[in-house]
Each structure stands twice: as structure tokens, then as C-alpha cells.
Amino acid sequence: MTTSIAAITAALEAWAPPASAQGYDNVGLQVGDDGVSVETALLALDLTPAVLDEAIALGARLIITHHPLIFKPLRFVRSGDWHGELVLRLARAGIALYAIHTNLDAAHGGVSMALAEQLGLRDIAFLRPMTDTLYKLVTFVPATHLETVRRALADAGAGVIGAYDSCAFVGPGQGFFRPGPDASPHIGYAGGPLESVDERRIEVEVARWALPRVVDALRAVHPYETVAYDVYPVLQPDARIGMGAIGTTDMLPLRAFLARVRDILGAGHLRFTGALDAPIRRVAVCGGSGGDLIPDALRAGVDALVTADVTYHRYFDVLDAAGHSRMALIDAGHYETERHTATLLQSWLAARFANVRWICSTRETNPVQSFP
């Protein structure tokens, strides 16, 4: 049995929908043919010449990276350019490249949640659940077709609430309509009299990225020529999609917590602000650049935020009027807070595609060096 790239990417995108990526991002299949079958795939944080050499040596037909190779529109693809050379080499070797970036950051069990687990946090949840992803779909269907429509909506991905699927609310009602002369009604006839029918109102919650698929499924099975339905936003947090993670750890001083972060992440050094004897118990994390989550972490009342790419002026954001840190702010490095992504993907994919060899790259891709 072989597995196509299309099957692999479909599974990944059900977990981390591309539509949940940040607007500036570029995720998905970047190079290659999704109809190709895969026996060996290489997983890495970044694509570099050394990682590509490794993939060729392994006979891999697919590379999955966290960071996209093609992040901004390319003006050209030519030899001698960093991006162009890698694209050309991928094409010559017949290796596909797939990037799963901020959509994996936002996925439940994704990069930040895995980082929280790595640091030993408990009771982990999103630091900033997304609030613009949920919609309510309401439709009206003859009682005789209730189960057909309800099941089609669920199969298309509607009605997922937390750990439950196929969730729906159904209420009885009476529908009225008069077929026009050009109508082709399910009940009555064209140009006929006013009709009434015993109907059911179905309400289901739908994620933004699943909405087109769900509406298509509704139209495909609904018996009416013209399907009546309403869609409106649900302004509440989505427990399945968010940014950053928050959890708790056993109480320890910041000095000891910094040592834990350094040792677990293999960080050469940590940049931070905070009192070394301050107690740390409630912790927020964000793999990669998480400076934008500082206000969320402060509102959540955490003792420390572990992230990366913190600029100088951001450190002032955590100080109170007297110049004391309201929480510890720790920059552990972009690479260091995301290096676990390959093993995260390996574990997730191996559980679903056991016939594919999922190999984590052994190449160091961090371009940042420290001078001790």
C-alpha cells in the first residue's frame, strides 16, 4: 500500500487548516506534485542545502518543514540564489516540499502546546484562543429529510465542539412557500397554491475554513430547489485554535526556571528580565516570535512568558510604574523554541501513516551563532 502526498497533506490540513495561518504566512505544498507516492519523508524546521542533501541520500520524495522556503513572492527562480537554487534542486531531484507554519502554531497540540509539554507544564490551554473562526449555520429541512441533511453536515465537518463531533440543535416548525411559475418544487407544483410543510430547524457550529465544504454538502443533499440557510458569526473563543499556550509548573524561583528552560531547550544563552528570586508557577509559552502575546500573558497573570525574537523595547512592556517586572520575559531563541517541531510531526504522522518512513533531519539549521 502506498501513500500519496495528497493524502498526507489532507490529514495535516485537517489538523492545522491553512486558513488558520496568519495572513502574512505562506503554507502548503510549495514545490512538487501531490499525486506522487511517498515511502520516505524527511522532517525539518528549515530547508537548507544540507537538509536537501540528506533527503536525496535517504531517497525521500517529500520534505516537510515548519518554516516556508517560499515566504514572500519570488521575483525569479534561478541558480546561484538561495531560494532559486533550492527550488531548482528540489525539482531536479523530484522531491516535494510542504510547509506547515503558523497554522501548526495555532493547532491544538501544535508547536506551542508541545513546547509547554516539553517544559513540564500541566493543565495546558491556549494563551490566546482565536475568536473569529466560528460560525453558526442554520437551515430548514422537511422532517422526512432531517437525518440525511444532519448527517451530511456532520460528515462535512460541521458540529465539532471541543472533544465532541456531530453536535447539532434541532427544533420543529412549519414552513410556508408558494411555487412560482418557473419553479421546480419538491412539494407542490409550479404556479401552484401556497404550501406548508412540517420542517425542522437545524443549527450547527462550523469553523470558518470548513464553511464552503459544509454549505456544498448541504446543497447536495437538501431536497429543495432553493435551499434556505443563514450563516452568522459566533463571537466566542474557539478551544481548538489559538496562539501560545499557558500552564502551570511546580513552584520554583526564576533562577531555577531559567536553568530548566536553558537545559531542556539546549539554549546557548537566555535573554530575560525579572527578579531571579521571583516565584514561578504559572507560565505562558510561544514557539518562535511571540512578543505580540505579551499583553495576553499579562492579562492572564502569568509569572513568566517563554518565547523568542523579543526586541529591546518589548522588555519595557512588562515593567510596572516603579520599574519592576510584572512577569519574567524570557527570550530562549527562535530555533530553540521550535526545534521540537520535527519530532512533533514525526509522532503525529507515524500514528496515521505507518507505511511511510518518517525521519527527522539530523542537520543543524539554526543560522544564529553566539560568541561566548
RAWOGI-V994837 format. One line per field, one symbol per residue. ss: DSSP state (~ for helix, > for strand, _ for the rest). burial: 1 if it has 9 or more other ideal C-beta (glycine too) atoms within 8 Angstrom, else 0. Layout:
BEGIN
ss->???
burial->???
END
This chain:
BEGIN
ss->__>>~~~~~~~~~~~__~~~_______>>>>_____>>_>>>>>____~~~~~~~~~~___>>>>________________~~~~~~~~~~~~__>>>>__~~~~~>___~~~~~~~~___>>>>>>>>____>>>>>>>>>~~~~~~~~~~~~~_____>__>____>>>>>>>>>>_______________>>>>>>>>>>>>>>~~~~~~~~~~~~~~_______>>>>>_______>>>>>>>>>>>>>~~~~~~~~~~~~_____>>>_____>>>>>>>>>>>_~~~~~~~~~____>>>>>___~~~~~~~>_____>__>>>>__~~~~~__~~~~~~~~~~______>>>>____________
burial->001110111011100111011000111111110101011111111111001101110101111111111100010000001011111111001011111111111111011111111110100111111100111111111110110011011101111100000011010000100010001010000101001000111111111111101111110011010000101000000110111111101001110011011101101001010100010111111111111011011101011111111100011011100000101111111111111111111101110010010111101010000000
END
